[in-house]
Every structure is written in structure tokens, then in C-alpha cells.
């Protein structure tokens, strides 16, 4: 291959974030205004000189040096705060990877905190990657790998001893800091990745080595974290970032999965996800095929759990791109993987449990994001679509976690109310006796916000907002109980009383900029819309659900239920007439048909 070395031009003066995004920087210091207004993390100006040789390319075919597939620990919105990495290969927590042996937290090679948790071997690789800017011939590189390239450990052994390796029994420690590697570039390349990379949308920045993958993934995670109305505790964030970066440094599937999610998230925040939906779909489909092919092989319990988590994560990413009908189909398809994951992990079920039901309390106590998010989609989807829940849940075990699960905060849905919603869905579908729904009603009427489910480390106004969000769920579930279980019409005094309080509470909770950072009010707005009898209230619901930017990261799309409510308002509820739950289900079936 005939290559010419290109000497660098003048050092750029824009901030590093704007340079990578190929945007014009206003050069305000210490943080540029374009980054702060756009919700990006400004990486500053002091690294321009050192980063001049490691820049993002316009063509995504350079992703061949990135990484390979998704894991359960990637971006924070889809990340486990912990992982089986620390739970032992069999999920028992007895792995030799003790607290003392866990990966050492370190800063990146440029002394920047944006890369945390990468061990010393990865730091060495990052230095080698930036020390040799010339790129090898990809066609020659491809010949180094065959169909067996999709192995769990993707760090090639090149003439040195590893003290321990990452194997199919779970990640082990990589070499210590004094390990030296030959001065050659480590490639992470296989034919499937090369073919896949050429199909990725070209306008999305593309890191080309592990160091840049880490920086890119971390920057997108921080960007999303900055947009959360209610944030996890700093301890949760630190653990999440440490494990994500460590897994990125050793796990073949994790690297590619983090890159996939980061690019899709970036595209959604930039508003270009609809333009690149077909490209992302191809990318995700090919990745899922690889994951399912791996699941068909004999695996250790550890990797079996990880690949099942990949299936759930892929479903969540597809759900962010597709419409409700497609997403529901994908959700149903992923149900067996969810059940396999739960029943093969002792941490996700009660001790000595031989029941087919799934304990909601144990999912909320587990740091895994995927299973808890699947459960949330199941119970809310049951309410929205009128279908039975796909999974039989054990709702008798009271919540015992002492810190909010990330899925509670990111979706603004406290776990105790998730359990009550599942109970109401069951009562609706099974024709519960009077005593059953009255017990639920009594729990909702007597509920008070306690310190156990408060927030930590937030400003006082955020603490008040969290209490208000809890109260909106209390009123929403009371209305839903009366409508769907008791069968009363929307003009019932109890419903109208809760409805009035619900609108007041949603008006009190501050909306902020950018709109995507606001509280997720999908279920509250839907129930309020069903019961609203005045045009003013209906307009408020329509405005909230129809705000495309604000609802971009909601688990369920508000835009797709607006036609359902319009059908109801112009039909059975026209003129402000009272309606029943069956009237709503009729409108849903007419405008949003789904196959159960």
C-alpha cells in the first residue's frame, strides 16, 4: 500500500467537542456557548495540540478499529450500574474478582477525567494508537481474522505474558501497569465489523480506535446524564462509568454495543435519527444476528447472561427508532430472552424460588438496567394498549432496595408505584373481587412520601419536584383503578377530584430547556386526556404529548397516542361527554391497531 505521511497543519483553536462534531465554535472560555446551549460536554481547548492527530473522520468506514457488540453496561440510560462482572461467573458473587482485584480507576492518557475505569493495559493501547497515526491497509488487516474472530477476548497476545486473561468464564484482570507491549498498533477488526461500518450514516462522528471509542462513548453518556431531570447518585454514576469503561477495554461485544448506542443517541439528540433510521436498522439487525448465533453455542453461565442482556439492549435501541406497532412486536419477541435471564440469575429472584413468576422487587433491587426496563415497558404497555402483561409478576414482595434504581429516575416512575400498576393490570384482566381493588385503593389513598424513596444530592427544588412526581403517579393510578377495574365513567366525582390535582401537579413541576430534559409524563397525560371534558385541558394534554422534542426519549411515544385521544374526543367524548375505559380501548383499536 502506497501511503504518504501527512504533516499536521496549524493547531485548531476551536474546543475539542466542536472539532469532533464538525461545528463552528464560538471559542468562549472556559466553556464554549455552543456546547453549553446544545447540551454537550465541552472538552475545552487545552487538548487541541495533543489531539490533532486523532480526529473523527467524515466516513464511518473508519469504524473498523472501533469495537464489536453491545452489553448490558453501555451508555448510562441503558446501563447496568453493576454487572455480572462483579457477581461471579455463575451469578453467585463468589468470583475471585474481589473488591481488591477490581479494575483500577485511572484518568486517560491526557490526564482528562472523561475516561475513567480503563485499566493500565488500555492506557498503553491508547498511547500506541495515538503514537502511530498511519493507518494500515484494511484489506490486509481483514485477512488476519477469520470467522472465529468473534471471541469474547479481543486483546491479541503479541509476544508478552498476560497475568490473567478475559475468558468465556467472565472478565479477568488484564496486565498490570508495568506490562510492556511491542510498539505496534493493536487492531480490533473482523470482516463483519468492516462490512457493518460501511453502512453506518456518514454524518455521525466516528472514533476509529479504542481510545477514541472510550472518549466518544463517555461524552455521549455525560451528555445524556446532563439531560436527566432526576439523576442517579454520584456513587451509582461512578460505578456505572467504571464498569462500562472497563468492559469496553476487554469485551468484544461491549465495545461495539457502546458505539452503536452512542451513535444512535447522538443522532437522536441532533434530530437526525429519522434520516438514518434505515442505516441504524441494518446495523442493529446484523449485530443481533451475531448475538443470537452466539447464544446458540455452548456458553458459560456468565456469557449466557451477557448475551441475553445484549438481546434486551438491542430491543430497547430498536424501540427508540421504530413505531409502536413494530416496537411491540420486538418486545414480544424478546420476552423469552427476558425470562431466561431472570430465571438463570439467582440475584433476580427470591432464594429457593421455584415459581414461574418474576419478582418485581428483585428486579428493582438489581443494578441491571435491561430487565427492569423490560418490566416497566410491560406494565405501562399493558395499561396503554389494554393487553394483558406478557409476564406473570410476583407483586407480593415489597420493595426492599434502599436506593432508586436508574430505571425509576430516568423514566420518572417510582418502583413502589410500578408494583401497584402491575396489580391494577391484573385486577383489570382477571375481574378481581371487591376486596382486591379496595386494598389497592387503600394503599394509594394512605400513601405518603417517606425518606426511603427520597432523592440524594439534589437541589431542594428537585426534591420537591420528585415528591410531586410521586403524587402524580398516585393520582394517575387512582383514576386508572376506578376507570379500568371499577368500570366507572370519567365524570365520577373521585376521578374528577384526582384529575384536578393531577393537572395542578403537572403545572407545578418546572419545565426546563432543552425540552428533552423534562419529566416523563406519558402515562399521566394519557390518563388525563381520557378523562378531560374541557377543551382547555385537552389542549394541555395535546401540547404535552405532541411535543416531539420533549418526548424523544420517552419509553412510549406521546405523538402516537394523540390520534387515539383525538378519536375519543371527537367520538364518544364529543361535547365533553363522560366516557368509560371501554370507549378508550375502542379508540385505541381504531387508530393504533396492534396484534396481541
matplotlib code that plots the C-alpha trace (Angstrom):
import matplotlib.pyplot as plt

x = [0.0, 1.5, 1.0, 2.3, 2.7, 0.7, 2.2, -0.3, -1.4, -1.9, -3.3, -7.0, -8.4, -11.9, -12.9, -12.4, -16.1, -16.9, -14.0, -15.2, -18.8, -17.5, -19.3, -18.2, -17.0, -17.6, -14.3, -15.7, -13.7, -13.6, -16.7, -18.0, -21.5, -22.4, -21.7, -23.5, -26.6, -26.7, -26.4, -22.9, -19.9, -17.3, -14.0, -12.1, -9.2, -6.1, -6.0, -6.1, -2.4, -2.3, -5.5, -4.6, -3.6, -6.7, -9.7, -13.0, -13.4, -16.3, -16.7, -17.8, -15.9, -13.0, -15.0, -13.2, -10.9, -13.7, -15.3, -17.8, -21.1, -23.4, -23.5, -25.7, -23.2, -23.1, -24.5, -26.0, -29.6, -29.1, -26.5, -26.4, -25.0, -23.3, -22.8, -22.1, -18.5, -18.6, -21.1, -19.0, -19.4, -22.4, -24.1, -23.3, -21.0, -18.2, -15.9, -12.2, -12.6, -12.9, -13.0, -9.3, -9.0, -11.5, -10.2, -8.1, -9.7, -7.4, -7.5, -6.9, -3.6, -4.2, -5.0, -8.6, -11.4, -13.6, -12.1, -12.4, -12.1, -9.9, -7.1, -3.4, -3.3, -5.9, -4.0, -1.0, -3.0, -4.4, -0.9, 0.2, -2.9, -2.0, 1.7, 1.2, -1.2, -0.6, -3.5, -2.8, -4.3, -7.7, -7.8, -4.6, -5.9, -9.0, -7.0, -5.7, -9.1, -11.5, -15.0, -13.6, -12.8, -15.9, -14.4, -15.0, -11.4, -10.3, -6.9, -4.5, -1.5, 1.5, 4.7, 4.1, 2.6, -0.8, -1.1, -4.7, -7.0, -10.6, -12.2, -15.5, -15.9, -16.0, -13.7, -10.4, -7.8, -5.7, -1.9, -0.6, 0.6, 4.2, 3.3, 5.0, 3.6, 5.6, 5.3, 2.7, -0.9, -3.4, -6.2, -9.8, -11.1, -13.2, -15.0, -18.5, -17.4, -15.8, -18.9, -21.1, -19.1, -19.6, -23.4, -23.3, -24.6, -21.7, -22.6, -22.2, -18.7, -16.8, -14.0, -11.5, -9.6, -10.3, -9.2, -11.5, -14.3, -13.9, -13.9, -16.9, -19.0, -18.2, -19.0, -22.4, -23.1, -22.3, -24.4, -27.4, -26.7, -26.8, -30.3, -31.8, -34.4, -33.6, -30.1, -28.7, -26.4, -22.7, -21.8, -24.1, -22.7, -19.1, -19.7, -21.6, -18.8, -16.0, -17.7, -18.6, -15.1, -13.5, -15.8, -15.0, -11.4, -11.8, -15.1, -15.5, -19.3, -19.4, -17.2, -19.4, -22.6, -21.4, -20.5, -23.9, -25.8, -23.6, -24.1, -27.9, -28.1, -26.0, -28.3, -31.4, -30.1, -29.2, -32.6, -31.2, -32.4, -35.3, -32.8, -30.5, -33.2, -32.6, -28.9, -29.2, -31.7, -29.3, -26.6, -28.7, -30.1, -26.7, -25.5, -28.5, -27.9, -24.4, -25.6, -28.3, -25.8, -23.5, -26.4, -26.9, -23.4, -22.4, -21.7, -20.8, -23.5, -21.7, -21.6, -25.1, -26.3, -24.3, -25.6, -29.2, -28.6, -27.4, -30.8, -32.7, -30.5, -30.9, -34.7, -34.5, -32.5, -34.8, -37.7, -36.2, -36.2, -39.4, -43.2, -45.4, -46.5, -43.0, -41.7, -44.5, -43.7, -40.0, -40.9, -43.0, -40.1, -37.7, -39.9, -38.3, -34.9, -36.1, -37.5, -34.3, -32.2, -34.3, -34.6, -30.9, -29.7, -30.2, -29.9, -33.1, -35.3, -36.0, -34.0, -35.4, -37.9, -39.4, -42.3, -42.6, -43.5, -40.9, -40.4, -40.7, -38.9, -35.9, -35.6, -35.7, -33.1, -30.8, -28.4, -29.1, -31.0, -32.3, -34.6, -36.1, -36.7, -38.4, -40.7, -41.5, -42.4, -44.6, -46.7, -47.1, -47.8, -50.5, -52.2, -51.8, -52.8, -55.3, -53.4, -52.5, -49.0, -46.6, -45.0, -46.5, -45.1, -44.9, -46.3, -46.5, -42.8, -42.5, -39.7, -36.5, -34.0, -32.6, -31.5, -33.5, -33.0, -31.8, -35.0, -37.0, -35.2, -34.7, -38.4, -39.7, -41.6, -41.0, -40.8, -43.5, -46.0, -44.7, -45.7, -49.2, -49.7, -49.0, -51.5, -54.2, -53.5, -54.0, -57.3, -58.5, -57.8, -59.0, -62.1, -60.7, -63.0, -64.1, -61.6, -58.6, -59.2, -60.2, -56.8, -55.1, -57.3, -56.5, -52.8, -53.0, -55.2, -52.9, -49.6, -47.2, -43.7, -41.1, -37.3, -36.7, -37.6, -36.3, -33.5, -29.9, -27.7, -30.3, -31.2, -34.2, -36.5, -35.6, -36.5, -39.9, -40.4, -39.7, -42.4, -44.7, -43.9, -44.7, -48.0, -48.9, -48.4, -50.7, -53.5, -53.0, -53.2, -56.3, -58.0, -56.9, -58.2, -61.6, -61.8, -60.4, -61.2, -64.3, -65.8, -67.0, -67.3, -65.0, -67.5, -67.3, -66.5, -63.5, -62.0, -62.6, -61.1, -57.9, -57.9, -57.9, -55.0, -53.1, -53.3, -52.2, -49.2, -48.1, -48.3, -46.2, -43.3, -40.9, -40.3, -36.8, -34.6, -33.7, -37.2, -35.8, -34.7, -38.2, -40.1, -41.6, -45.3, -46.6, -48.9, -50.1, -51.0, -52.7, -55.0, -55.6, -56.6, -59.0, -60.8, -60.6, -64.0, -63.0, -61.1, -58.6, -57.5, -57.5, -55.3, -52.8, -52.6, -52.3, -49.5, -47.5, -47.9, -47.4, -44.1, -41.7, -38.5, -39.7, -41.0, -38.0, -36.6, -39.8, -40.3, -43.6, -44.2, -46.6, -47.2, -48.6, -51.4, -52.5, -54.6, -56.1, -57.3, -58.5, -60.6, -62.0, -62.6, -64.4, -66.4, -67.6, -66.3, -67.5, -69.2, -67.5, -69.4, -68.3, -66.7, -65.6, -62.5, -64.0, -64.6, -60.8, -59.9, -62.3, -60.5, -57.1, -58.0, -59.4, -56.4, -53.5, -54.2, -51.8, -51.8, -51.9]
y = [0.0, 3.3, 5.8, 9.3, 10.8, 13.9, 16.6, 18.3, 21.8, 24.6, 23.6, 24.3, 26.9, 25.5, 23.5, 19.7, 19.0, 21.3, 20.0, 16.4, 17.4, 19.5, 22.6, 26.2, 27.1, 30.5, 30.0, 31.3, 30.1, 28.1, 26.5, 27.4, 28.7, 26.3, 23.3, 24.6, 25.6, 22.3, 20.1, 18.9, 18.4, 21.0, 19.2, 22.5, 23.9, 22.7, 19.3, 20.6, 20.1, 16.6, 15.6, 17.0, 13.5, 11.7, 13.3, 12.0, 11.2, 12.0, 8.5, 5.8, 3.1, 4.0, 2.3, -0.9, -0.2, 0.5, -2.4, -5.1, -5.5, -4.4, -5.4, -4.6, -1.9, 0.8, 4.3, 5.4, 5.5, 1.8, 0.8, -1.5, 0.3, -3.0, -6.1, -9.8, -8.7, -8.4, -11.1, -14.2, -16.3, -18.1, -15.0, -16.2, -13.4, -15.8, -15.0, -14.5, -10.9, -9.4, -5.8, -5.6, -7.1, -4.8, -2.6, 0.4, 3.8, 6.0, 9.1, 8.9, 9.4, 13.1, 13.4, 14.1, 12.7, 11.8, 8.4, 6.6, 3.0, 1.9, -0.2, 0.2, -2.0, 0.0, 3.2, 1.6, 0.7, 4.2, 5.6, 3.3, 4.3, 7.9, 7.3, 5.7, 7.9, 6.0, 3.6, 0.1, -1.4, -2.6, -5.3, -6.8, -6.4, -8.4, -11.4, -11.7, -12.7, -15.4, -16.4, -17.2, -13.6, -13.1, -14.2, -12.8, -11.7, -9.3, -8.3, -10.2, -11.7, -10.3, -11.6, -10.9, -12.7, -11.8, -12.4, -13.2, -13.2, -12.4, -15.8, -17.3, -17.7, -13.9, -11.0, -11.4, -8.8, -7.5, -7.0, -4.7, -1.2, -2.2, -4.6, -3.5, -4.1, -4.1, -0.8, -1.9, -1.0, -3.4, -4.0, -4.8, -5.9, -8.6, -8.9, -8.5, -5.2, -3.9, -4.7, -3.2, 0.0, 0.9, 1.1, 3.5, 7.0, 9.2, 12.4, 10.9, 11.3, 8.1, 7.2, 4.8, 3.3, 2.2, 5.4, 7.5, 4.9, 5.4, 9.2, 9.2, 6.8, 8.7, 12.0, 10.8, 9.2, 12.5, 14.3, 12.1, 12.3, 16.1, 15.9, 13.7, 15.6, 13.3, 11.9, 8.8, 9.3, 10.1, 6.7, 5.0, 7.1, 6.4, 2.6, 2.7, 4.6, 2.4, -0.8, 0.5, 1.7, -1.5, -3.7, -1.5, -2.3, -6.1, -7.1, -7.6, -7.3, -4.4, -2.2, -2.4, -2.2, 1.0, 2.5, 1.6, 3.1, 6.2, 6.9, 6.3, 8.6, 11.2, 11.1, 11.3, 14.4, 16.0, 15.2, 13.1, 9.7, 9.6, 10.3, 7.4, 5.0, 2.5, 2.5, 2.0, -0.7, -2.7, -2.2, -3.5, -6.4, -7.7, -7.3, -9.1, -12.0, -12.3, -12.2, -14.9, -17.0, -16.8, -17.8, -21.0, -22.1, -23.7, -20.8, -20.4, -19.0, -15.7, -15.1, -16.6, -13.8, -11.2, -12.2, -12.3, -8.7, -7.8, -9.1, -6.8, -3.9, -4.3, -4.4, -1.1, 0.6, -0.6, 0.7, 4.1, 4.0, 2.3, 3.0, 1.5, -1.5, -2.6, -2.0, -4.0, -6.9, -6.7, -6.5, -9.8, -11.4, -10.5, -11.9, -15.4, -13.8, -11.8, -14.9, -16.8, -14.0, -13.8, -17.5, -18.1, -15.4, -16.1, -12.3, -11.6, -14.0, -14.9, -17.6, -21.0, -19.7, -22.4, -20.3, -19.1, -15.6, -12.8, -10.8, -7.1, -6.2, -8.2, -6.6, -3.2, -4.2, -5.4, -2.9, -4.3, -1.8, -4.1, -6.4, -3.5, -1.5, -4.5, -4.9, -1.2, -1.4, -4.4, -2.9, 0.5, -1.1, -3.3, -0.1, 1.8, -0.9, -2.8, -6.1, -8.5, -8.2, -10.5, -11.8, -13.1, -10.9, -11.5, -8.3, -9.6, -9.0, -5.4, -3.3, -3.7, -1.6, 1.4, 3.4, 4.3, 2.1, 4.0, 3.0, 4.7, 8.0, 8.0, 7.3, 9.2, 6.2, 5.2, 1.4, 1.2, 2.6, 0.2, -2.7, -1.1, -0.6, -4.3, -5.2, -3.0, -4.5, -8.0, -6.9, -5.4, -8.6, -11.1, -9.5, -9.1, -9.3, -6.2, -6.8, -6.9, -3.5, -1.9, -3.0, -1.3, 1.8, 2.0, 1.8, 4.6, 6.8, 6.3, 6.6, 9.2, 10.1, 8.9, 9.3, 5.7, 6.8, 10.3, 11.7, 12.2, 15.1, 17.1, 20.8, 21.4, 22.3, 18.9, 17.2, 18.9, 18.0, 14.4, 14.4, 16.0, 13.3, 10.6, 12.4, 12.5, 8.7, 8.3, 10.3, 8.6, 5.1, 6.0, 7.2, 4.1, 1.9, 3.5, 3.5, 0.1, -2.0, -0.5, 0.5, 3.9, 6.7, 9.7, 12.1, 10.2, 12.5, 10.5, 10.6, 14.4, 15.1, 13.2, 14.7, 18.3, 17.5, 15.8, 18.9, 21.1, 19.0, 18.8, 22.5, 23.0, 20.8, 23.1, 22.6, 23.4, 23.8, 21.8, 20.3, 16.8, 17.2, 17.5, 15.0, 12.0, 12.4, 9.9, 7.8, 10.8, 12.8, 9.8, 9.1, 12.9, 13.0, 10.2, 11.9, 15.6, 17.1, 20.6, 21.9, 23.7, 20.5, 18.6, 21.3, 20.9, 17.2, 17.5, 20.0, 17.9, 14.6, 16.2, 17.8, 15.8, 17.1, 16.7, 13.1, 12.0, 9.7, 8.6, 4.8, 5.3, 7.9, 10.6, 11.5, 8.1, 8.3, 11.8, 10.4, 7.9, 10.7, 12.8, 9.8, 9.6, 13.3, 13.6, 10.4, 9.0, 12.1, 14.8, 17.7, 16.9, 13.7, 11.2, 8.0, 4.6, 2.6, 0.5, 3.7, 4.4, 0.8, 1.2, 4.3, 2.7, -0.3, 2.0, 4.3, 2.2, -1.4, -3.9, -7.7, -9.3]
z = [0.0, -1.1, 1.7, 2.2, 5.6, 6.0, 8.2, 10.6, 9.8, 12.3, 15.6, 15.8, 18.1, 18.5, 21.5, 21.2, 21.2, 18.3, 16.3, 16.7, 15.8, 12.9, 14.2, 14.3, 17.8, 19.3, 21.3, 24.5, 27.5, 29.7, 28.1, 24.6, 24.4, 21.5, 23.7, 26.8, 24.9, 23.0, 26.0, 25.0, 27.3, 26.3, 26.5, 26.5, 24.5, 26.2, 24.3, 20.8, 20.3, 21.5, 19.8, 16.3, 15.1, 16.4, 14.9, 13.8, 10.1, 7.9, 6.6, 9.0, 7.3, 9.7, 12.4, 11.6, 14.5, 16.9, 18.7, 18.3, 20.1, 22.8, 26.5, 29.5, 30.6, 28.0, 28.0, 31.2, 30.0, 29.0, 31.5, 34.5, 37.5, 38.2, 36.1, 36.5, 36.1, 39.8, 40.6, 39.6, 36.6, 38.0, 39.4, 42.9, 43.8, 44.7, 41.8, 42.6, 41.3, 44.7, 45.7, 45.8, 42.3, 40.6, 37.8, 38.9, 38.3, 36.3, 34.1, 30.4, 28.7, 28.6, 32.3, 31.5, 33.7, 30.7, 30.5, 33.9, 34.7, 31.8, 33.2, 32.6, 29.5, 27.8, 28.6, 26.9, 23.9, 23.7, 23.8, 21.0, 18.9, 19.1, 18.6, 15.2, 13.2, 10.0, 9.2, 8.0, 4.9, 5.9, 3.2, 4.7, 8.2, 7.3, 6.3, 9.9, 11.1, 10.1, 11.1, 14.6, 15.3, 17.3, 20.6, 24.0, 24.5, 21.7, 23.0, 20.9, 22.6, 20.9, 22.4, 26.1, 29.1, 30.5, 34.2, 33.7, 30.6, 29.8, 29.0, 28.5, 32.2, 32.7, 32.6, 34.5, 35.3, 32.4, 32.7, 35.4, 34.7, 34.2, 31.3, 28.1, 24.7, 21.4, 19.5, 17.0, 16.7, 18.2, 15.7, 16.7, 13.3, 11.7, 8.4, 10.0, 11.6, 8.4, 6.4, 9.0, 9.4, 5.7, 6.3, 9.2, 8.5, 7.4, 9.2, 12.7, 14.2, 14.1, 16.5, 15.0, 17.9, 21.4, 22.9, 20.8, 21.3, 25.0, 24.7, 22.4, 24.5, 27.7, 26.1, 24.9, 28.3, 30.0, 27.6, 28.4, 32.1, 31.9, 30.4, 33.1, 35.3, 38.2, 38.3, 39.9, 42.9, 42.3, 43.6, 41.1, 38.3, 39.2, 39.4, 36.1, 34.3, 35.8, 34.7, 31.3, 30.6, 32.0, 29.9, 26.8, 27.4, 27.4, 26.0, 22.3, 22.3, 24.7, 22.6, 19.5, 21.5, 23.2, 19.9, 18.4, 21.3, 21.4, 17.7, 17.9, 20.9, 19.2, 16.2, 18.3, 20.1, 16.9, 15.4, 12.5, 13.7, 11.2, 8.4, 9.3, 10.6, 7.8, 8.3, 12.1, 11.5, 9.3, 11.8, 14.7, 12.7, 11.8, 15.4, 16.8, 14.4, 15.7, 19.3, 18.7, 16.8, 19.8, 22.1, 20.0, 21.0, 24.4, 26.8, 30.4, 32.6, 32.7, 28.9, 28.6, 30.9, 28.9, 25.5, 26.8, 28.1, 24.5, 23.1, 25.5, 24.8, 21.1, 21.6, 23.6, 20.9, 18.1, 20.2, 20.1, 16.3, 15.3, 15.7, 18.4, 16.3, 15.4, 18.9, 20.5, 18.1, 19.1, 22.7, 22.5, 20.6, 23.4, 26.2, 26.2, 26.5, 29.4, 31.2, 30.5, 32.0, 35.1, 35.8, 35.2, 37.6, 41.3, 42.0, 40.1, 42.0, 45.7, 47.3, 46.8, 44.2, 42.0, 40.7, 37.1, 38.3, 38.3, 41.4, 40.6, 43.9, 43.0, 39.5, 41.2, 43.7, 40.9, 39.3, 35.8, 33.6, 30.9, 32.9, 34.9, 31.8, 30.1, 33.2, 33.0, 29.3, 30.0, 32.8, 31.1, 27.7, 29.3, 30.6, 27.3, 24.9, 27.0, 26.7, 29.4, 30.7, 28.9, 32.1, 35.3, 38.1, 41.8, 43.3, 46.9, 47.7, 49.0, 47.5, 49.6, 47.6, 49.5, 46.5, 43.5, 40.5, 37.4, 35.6, 38.2, 37.9, 34.1, 33.5, 36.5, 37.7, 41.4, 41.9, 44.5, 42.0, 39.3, 41.6, 42.2, 38.4, 37.8, 40.5, 38.8, 35.4, 36.9, 38.6, 35.3, 33.3, 35.9, 37.3, 40.8, 43.8, 45.6, 48.4, 45.9, 44.3, 47.6, 49.1, 46.2, 46.6, 50.4, 49.7, 47.3, 49.5, 52.5, 50.7, 51.9, 50.6, 53.0, 53.3, 52.0, 48.4, 48.6, 46.4, 47.5, 46.5, 44.6, 45.0, 47.2, 44.3, 42.7, 45.9, 45.9, 42.2, 43.0, 45.7, 43.1, 40.5, 43.1, 43.8, 40.1, 39.9, 43.0, 41.4, 38.0, 39.4, 41.4, 38.2, 36.3, 39.1, 39.1, 35.3, 34.3, 37.3, 38.8, 35.4, 36.5, 33.9, 33.7, 35.3, 38.6, 41.5, 42.6, 39.1, 38.6, 42.0, 41.2, 37.7, 39.1, 41.3, 38.5, 36.3, 39.2, 39.9, 36.3, 36.2, 39.3, 38.2, 36.3, 32.6, 31.5, 28.5, 26.5, 26.4, 26.1, 29.8, 31.2, 33.3, 31.5, 31.8, 29.3, 31.4, 33.4, 30.2, 28.7, 31.7, 32.0, 28.3, 28.6, 31.5, 30.3, 29.4, 28.6, 25.5, 27.7, 29.4, 26.2, 24.6, 27.5, 27.0, 23.3, 23.6, 26.1, 24.2, 20.8, 21.7, 19.6, 21.2, 24.8, 24.2, 22.2, 24.9, 26.5, 26.6, 24.8, 22.2, 23.0, 19.4, 18.6, 21.2, 20.3, 17.4, 19.8, 22.1, 19.2, 18.0, 21.5, 21.9, 18.5, 19.1, 22.4, 24.4, 22.0, 23.6, 26.9, 27.5, 30.0, 28.7, 30.0, 29.8, 27.0, 25.0, 25.2, 24.1, 21.2, 20.0, 20.6, 18.4, 15.7, 15.4, 16.8, 15.9, 17.5, 17.4, 20.8]

ax = plt.figure().add_subplot(projection="3d")
ax.plot(x, y, z, "-o")
ax.set_aspect("equal")
plt.show()
